[in-house]
Amino acid sequence: MLKYQEKDGRINFKEAKKLLKMMNVDMNEEHASSLFKMADKSKSETLEDQEFVEFYKMLTERAEVLDLFQDYSSDGQSLSQCDLEEFLREEQLEGEGSYEHALQLIDRYEPSDTARMNYMMSVDGFLMYLTSPEGSIFNPERQDLFQDMSQPLAHYYISSSHNTYLMEDQLKGPSSVEAYIQALKRGCRCVEVDCWNGSNGEPVVYHGHTLTSKILLKDVITTIANYAFKASEYPLIVSIENHCSIEQQEVMARYFRDILGDMLLTNTADSSELPSPEALKRKILLKGKKFENESENPTGEVSDEDEAAEMNKDSPVTESPPTNGKKLQQNLCKELSDLIFCKSVHFHSFEHSRTSAKPNEMSSFSESKARKYSKEADFVLHNTRQLTRVYPSGMRTDSSNYCPVDMWNMGCQIVALNFQTAGMEMDLNDGLFTQNGCSGYILKPEILCKRERLFNPENPEKRDDYHPLLFYVISGQQLPKVKQKAWFIVDPLVRVEIFGVPLDQAKQETKHIDNNGFNPLWNETLQFTIHTPELALVRFVVEDYDKASRNDFIGQYTIPFTSIQPGYRHVHLLSKDGTSIHPSSIYVHIKITEQ
C-alpha cells in the first residue's frame, strides 16, 4: 500500500486499482469506481485512511455470508442470542448446549462492546466466528488427544519416514541431521537409520553404494535424543539398516545405550501381545535384526532382508556393492542384538505368521510386494496382530512417494514415506495424523482391529452404514498469487478428492472463476457417496486454471472424513509443503446425511 500512496496519506483511484491487483483481485472497473466514489466522502477524488478502510470493506463484502446472516437475523441488522442458537442448531448441527455456546461466541468474536453487552452479534462478529478455528471444517474435539492409547501397538497407524537422513534424492542428495529434526518436529514416530562402516572406527549413515553424503551415526543418535519427544510423547521407533562389521556394531550399541540412556527401551520380555503407546511413553524402540538366544545362529544378513534385497536388485547405483554371487554373510553383534525390541524377520506366509510369529516380530514389504499381498484377505488379519512396515520402491531414486491409503486400508501400521518430498502423498499423511493431538499415532478403525470379523476393502458395500456426503463449495478468500507479478491475477477452481477404499475413490471440481483470487464465488454443489467413512480422507485442492498448460497449484487441505464438522465452514489452505498460507481459505457448506 505504501508503494502507491501519496506523501499526504491519500490514495487516488489509479493507485487503488494497482493495490487491488497486488491483492489478487481484478475488479470490474465501473463497480470499483462506484464504490470508490461512495467512500470518498470529502469528494476530493482521493481516499484518506478511514475512507480507504470503508472502500475496502465495501469491496470485500461477502454477499454469501451476508445472505446467511440475514436468513437468521430477526431484525436484519444483528443476530440475537436466540438467532445465533438457531443457526448453530439448524446449520452447524451443534444442538447440545447451543444456547450457552451462542453466548460464548458473542463474547469471543463480537467486536462491538454495545452489541456484546446486549448479547447480540453483528455481521462483522459473525464473519469473525466463521473464519475462526471454531468455524473451521476440522472438528476441534478431534484435534486434541481423544483416542484410547492403551491398546497394543498393532492397532495404530504410526507416522513413519523412509531414509530419514536424506534431504533430497536417493542417489546424490545430501544426508543431514536436519532431516531428522524436520521429520520429528512434524510428528514422525518411526525414523530410519542406514548404518555403514566409517573411517576411524566411526559408523556412518548414508544411502549405501550411492553418492549421497555421509554423516556420523553418533550425531544422528544425539539429534534423535534431543528431538524425539518435542512433538509427541508417544514411543519413537528407530528402524536400523545394519551393514556394519562386528567392531562397528559394538560402537553402534554403545552409542545407542549411552546417548539415549533411560529413553531406550531395554526390557524386551516376551508377552502375548505388543505393549500400548501409553505404556511406552517417552521410550525409544529399536527395530532390527535380533537373535533370541545363544543357540540361535547369529550369522546371516544383518540388514532387513526384504529391503536390502530389493535395494540391491532395483536401485541404479554409482558405486559397486560387493558381488561374489552370494548374499553378504555377516555376524550379528550380541550387544546390539540385545537392544532390539522390534525384531526384523523375513516374511514366509500368512499361515506361518499366524502359527509361529511372536508379537514383537515385524516384516518389511516394498510397496509392490505389499500390493501383491493386499489381494489376500489374510493381510488385514495379519495386521491385527503384527506390525507391518511398507517402504517405497528402490526405483524411486527421486525420493517420490506412493499413495499410502491403499496400505492403510489393509491395516498396515508403518507406511513409510519420503518426508522431504512434498505432494499429494504427504498431504494425505499430514491429513491423517493432524488429528489426535498430532501424536503420530492414530487408532485404526475397529473394522481393522477385530480378528473375528474380517474386513475387505474391495467389498465395503456389504456394510449397511452408507453416508452420502454433500459438499457445497461457495467462495474463496484472499488466495495467494501463483506468480508474484503485479499484473498477474489467478483464475481459481476447487477440486474435491476422496481417498479411501476403492469404491470411495472419486474427484469432482468446480468451474474456474476468471481474474479473481480475492473473493471468488463458485456456488456449485459437489456430491459424493462415502461407503467406508472410517477410512476416507477428503482433500480440497485449489488451482489456477490454465487452458493452454497444466493448472498451477495454489493451496490444499486434507482432512479425515470423520473429523469434518458439518455446516458452513472455512477450509484454511496449506502450501505445497504443508505450512499455513493464512488468511487464504475456501468457504464450504457441508451436509452429511445417511442414505
N, C-alpha and C positions, 0 to 999 in steps of 0.2 A: 504494500500500500504506500509506503513512504517513497518508493521509487517514482510514483506518478503523482505525488501530492505537491501542490504549490507551497511556497515558503509560508504563506499566511494561514496554512492549515485547512485550506479549501480544496475541493476536487471538482473538476468540471465533468461533463458527460463523456467527452472523449477519453479522459483519464479513467472514468468509472468503467467504461467498456473494456479498456485494457486490463484493468484489475479483475473484471469478471472472467476474462479469458484465462488469466493466471489461475483463477479458482475453478477452472474446468467447466465453465458454462458459457454457451454462445446463445444469449437470449435474443428473441425477436426484438429488433431494434425499436420498432414502434411501441411495443409493450414496455420495454425498458425505459424509453424516453418518457412515456406517460407516467410511469412510477417515479422517475427522476423529478419530473415537474411537480408531482403531488408532494414529494418530500422537500422540495425547495420552497419552504415557507417564506423565505425572505425575497423570493423572486430575483435572485442575483445570478441565476444560471450556474451556480456552484453550490456545493453542499458543505456545511460545517460538520464537525464531528457528530453531533446529535442528529442532524438531518441525514447524514450518511447512514447512521445506525437505523433510522426509520426506513430509509430506502432499502437497506439490506434486509430488514425484517419483512417488508412487503414483497421483496424479490424472492425470498426464501420461504414464504408462507407455504405450508404444506396442506393443500386442499384436501387430500385424503385423510389427514389427521383431523383437520377442522370439521369435515363432514361427520366423522365418527364421534367427535366431541359433541357436536350439536344433536346427534341422534340420541344421546343420553342426557343432555342438559335440559333441565326443566324450564329454564328461562332463556336458553340460547346464549347466555353470557358466561356461565360458570357451571361447575359440577358440585352439587351439594354432596354431603357425605352419603346420603341415600342414593343419589345418582351414581356416584362412583362405586358404591357397593353393588348396585345392579349391573354395572358394566363388568366388574370383577366376577360376578356370579354367572352372568349370561355369556360373556365373550371369552374371558380368561379361564373360566371353569374353576375359579377359586372360591367355591361356595362356603367351605368351612372357615369360620372366623372372618368372613369378608367385611363385616361392619367395622371390627377393630382394625383390620388391615387397611381399610379405606382411610381411617383416621391417621394411621401411621404414615401412609403415603402422602397425605396432605401435609402433615407435619414435616416430612422429609424432603419433599420436592416442590412445594408451593413457594415461589419467590416473594409473593406479596404478604407482608405482615398482616394487613387488614383481612385479606381472604383467609389466611391461616387461622386467625383468631375467630373467624366466623365459620370455621370448618367447611371452607369452600376451596375448590381447585380451579384455577384459571386455565386457559388453553396452553399458556407457557408452562405451567406446572404439569399439565397432562403430558406435554411433549417431553419434558424432562424425565418424567416417570417412564414413558415408553422407551426412551433411549438409555435408561439406566440399566445396571446389571439385573435389577428385578424385572425389567421389561424385556430381558434377553430371551432368546429361544432356549437357552440352556437352563434346565430346572435347577435352581440353587440348592435344592435338597440333595442333589446328586453330585455337587461339586466338592463338598467336604467328604471325609471318610464316612461312608454309610453302610458298607458291606461287612458281612461276617468274615473276620480274618482268622478264624480258628479252625478252618478246615485244612485237610492235607494239601501240600504244595501242588499236587497234580490237579487240583480243582481250580487253578487260577491261570489266567493269561499273564505272562510276565514280559514286560517291555525289554526287548533284547537287541543287542548290537552285534554286527558281524565285522570282523577285522577292525576292532575299535580303534586301533592305533593309527589307522590311515586317515589322512586329511583329504585325499583326492582319489586317484585311480589305483588299481591293484598292481601296476607294472613299474611305474616310475615315480609315483606320488610320494610326498614326504610322510614319514611317520613322526608322531608328536604326542607328548603327554597332553597337549592342549585338546586333542581329540577325545581323550578320556574325560577331561574336565567338562567339555561341552555335552557329551553323552550323559554323564552322571547328573549334571545340572538339569538336564531335560527329563530326568526321572527314570533313566535306563537302569534296569535291575539285573542284567546279565551282560557282562563285557567279555571280550575275547583277548587272550594274550598268546601270541605265537613266539615261542622261545627257541633260540638257536645258540650254538656255541659262539662266544665272542672272544676277542683277544684279551690277554692278561687275566684269563680265568673268569671274565665277567660275562654272564649270559646277556644276549641282546634280543630285542623284539623287532621283527620286521616281517615282510611277506617273503618267505623263503624262495630262493632261486630267481629273484627279480631284482630290479634296480631301485626298489623303494628304500628310503634311508633307514638307518638303524638307530635305535635308542636303547639305553641301558635298562635292563629289567628292574634294577633297584629303583630307578627313577619312576618307572611305571607303577611299581607297588607302593612307593611313597605317595604318589599322586592319588592312587586308589584309596589309601588310608586317609588322606586329607579330605577327599570329596565323596566318599562312599555314601554318607548319610546326610549330606547337605539338603537334598531334595526329598528324601524319603527315609524313614527309619526301618523300613522292612528289608529283609535279607538281600544281599547282593551276591550273585553267583559269578565267579571268575572262571571262565572256561579256558583251560590250558591246552594249547597245542605244543606238545613237548618233543623237541627234536635234539635235545642236548645229551652230551655224554654223561656218564655216571658222576664224574667230578663236578661238572657244572650243574647237574641236577641237585647235588648236595648243596651247592651255593644257592640255587633256587629255593630249596627247602628252608635254608637258614634265613633268607630274606623274607619269605612269606611268614615264617614264625616270628622273627624278631621285629619286623616293621609293622605287621598287622597286630601283633600282640593279642590282647584279650578279644579283639574283634573276630579273630579267626576261629571258626567252629572246628574244634578238635575232637569233640565227642561224637564218634561215628558208630555208637552202639546199634545193634540190629533192632528193628522194630517191624511190626506187621504193616505199618504204613508210614508215609513221609510225615515229618512234623509240619506244623502250620506256620504261615508268615508271622502270626502273633508270637508264637513260641520262639521264633528265630530273629526277633527284632534286634537290629544293630549287630547282626552277625554276618560274616563273610564266609561263603561256602565255596570250596574249590572243587571244580569238575575236571576230571582227567582219568588217565589210566591208573589202575589200582589192583594190587593182589591182596586177597583176604587173609592168607595165612602163609606160613613159611614153606609149606609143602607145595603151594601153588607155584608153578613155573613163572618166575618174574621176567623171563626173556620173551620178547615179542616186539612188534611195532609199538612204540610208546605213544605216538600221536594218535588222535582219533582215527580209527581205521577207515571209516567210510569217507570222511572228509579228505584225509591225506591221499587216499587212492584216487578220488575224483580230481583233486587239485593237480596231481602229477599227470593224470591222463588228459585232462581238458585244458589246463592253463597254458597259453603261449608263454614260454619262459625265455629269459635273456641270459640266464646263467645255467649251466648244465647241472642237474642233480646227479647224484651217484647212480650209475647204471651198470649193474652187474647181472641183470636178468632176474634178480631176486628182490623180494621186499627187504628193506633195510631192517636187520635184526639188531635189537638194541636192548641192553639190560635196563631194568627199571630200578631206580634208587629207592630203598626201603623208607628212608627219611621223608622223601616226597610222597610216596605212596600212602604213608600213614596220615598225611594231612588231607587227603582227598575225601570229600563227603559224597559227591555225585560221581559214581563210577561209570566211565565211558565203556560201553560194551558194543560189540558187533551185533547187529540185528539179524536173527536167523529166520524167525517166523512168528506170527501172532500166537500160534499154538505153543511154541517153545516159551514165549514170553509169559503166556497165561499160566503155564505149569511150573516154570523154573525161575522167572525173574524176581529179583529182590527189589523192594520199593525204591532203594537209592540208585538203582541202575538206570542209565539213560542212554538211548541211542540217538545218533545224529543222522539226518537224512538230507541229501541235496533236494532242492526244490523239485527236480524232475522225478526223483525216487519217491518223494512224498506224494506227488500227484499220482504216481503209479499205485501206491498203496491206498490212496484215497478211494479207489474203486472197490476196495474191500470193506465190508461193513464192520469187520473186526477192528479197524483202525480207531474208530470212535471208542469202542470198548477198551482197547489197549490204553487210550489216553485218559481213561477214568482212573487208572492205577499207576501208570508210569509217566515220567517226564519225557517229552519228545522235543528234540531241537531240530529246527529246519533252517537251512542256510542257503544263500544264493549260489547259483551255478558257478563253477570255476571259469566258465566262459564269459562271465560278466566282468571283464577286465576294466571297464569304465566305471565300476562301482555302481552300476544301475541296480534297481531292485525289482523283485517280483511282487505280485499283489498278495498281501498277507491274508486276505479274507478267506480264500479257499482253505488255507491251513487252519485258521481259527474255526471254520465251520466243522472241521474234523476233531476239534478239541485239542490241537497241538498247542502246548503252552509257550515254548520258547521259539518264537518265529523271528529269527534274527534278520535284521535289515542293515544296510549301509546308512548309518545315521548322517553321514556327511553329504548325502545326495538328496537334495530337495525334489519334491514331486508328489504325485498323487499317492504313491505307496506310503511315504512318510506322513502325508496328510491323514491317511486312514489310521496309521499307528498313533499319531498325536491325538486324533479324534477319539479313539477308543480309550486311551489312557489319560485323557483330560479329566474324566470322572473319578470318583472315589479318592479325592484328595491328592490327585497326581502322584499316588503312592507307587506306581509302577506295577501294581497287582490289581487285576480285575477278576472277581469271582465269575467263573464260567456259568452260563445258564444251566439251570437244573437239568435240562434235557441232555446236556453233555457230561453230567456227573453221575447220573443214575445207571448203575450197572444192570439193573433188572429191566430197564426199558430202553431198548436200542433206538437211537435217533439216526435217520438217514437224511442228510441234507439234500439229496437228489429227489426225495419224495416227501416234502413237507406238507403237501396238500392233504395228507392223511389226518393232520391235526385239524381240529374244528374251530380254533380261535383265530379266525381271519380278521385283519384290521385294515380296511381301506384307509388310505391317508390322503387328505385333500390339502394341497398347498395352494395358497392364493398369493402370488407374488405381486406386490403393489408398487413399490417405489424404491429408489436408492438415494443415498445421501453422500455428497462430498467424496465421490470415488476418486482415487488418485490418478494422476496422469500416467500414461504408459511411457510417453516420450516427453522429456522436460523442455519443450519448446513453447514459447509464449502463444503461438498461433494454434497449437495442436489441441483439439477437443476430442474426447472419446465418444464412440457410438456403442454404448454398453448393451449387453444382453446377459440374461441369467440362465444358467443350466443347472438343473437339479438332478443329481445322480444317486441312485440307490445301489448299495453294495450289500450282499448277504448271500443267502442260499441261491442257487441258480435261478429258481423261479421268481425271485425278487429282484434280480439284476435288471435295472432299467434306467433310462435317462430321458429327460424332456427339456426343451429350452424355450424361452420367450422370443419374441421378435426383438430386433435391436432398436434403440432409440437414437435418432440422428442428433449429433452435436449437443449432447447434454450429459456430462458426468457429475453435475452438481445436484440435480434433483429429478432424475428420470422417473417417469411414471409408466409402468408396464400394464397393469390391470389385466392380467391373464391368469387363468386357472390351470394348474398342473396337478393331475390326479394320479395316484399310484395305489396299487393293492399290495400290502405287505403281508406275506404268509407266515413268516417267522420273525416277528419283531425283535425277539431277544438277540438275534444275530445280525440285525440290519444296521447299517451306518448310512447317514444321509450327508451328501457333500454338495454344498452350494458353490458354484463357480461363476464368477463374473468375468466376462471377456470383452475386449474391444473388437467389434465386428470389422472385418476387412473382406470385401468381396473378391479382391484380387490375390490375396495370400492368406496364410494361416492367421486366425484370430490371435491377438495378444492377450496374455493373462493379466488380469487386474487384481483379483483377490479371490480367496476361497475361505470356506469354513466347513469343518466336518464334525458331525455330532452323532453319538449313538441314538438310534431311534427312541430307545427307552428313556433318554434324557431330555427329550423335546417337551417344552411347555406349549400347550395349545393356546389359541387366541391370537391377538395382534401383538407381534413380537418383532424385535430387531435382531438381525444376524450381523454380528460385528466381525468384519472381514479381517483375514490374516494375509500376510505376504507369502511369497513363494517359499520362504524359509521358516514359515510358521510364526513369525512375530506380528504383533498388532500393527495395523495401519489406521488407528483411530484418527478421526471420527468416521471413517468410511464404513458404511453399513448398507444392508438392504432391509426392507420392511416387508414382513410377510404376515398373512392371515392363515393360520393353521387350524384345521379341523381334523380330529381323529375319531372316526365312527366305526362301529363293528358292522361287518357285512352280514 
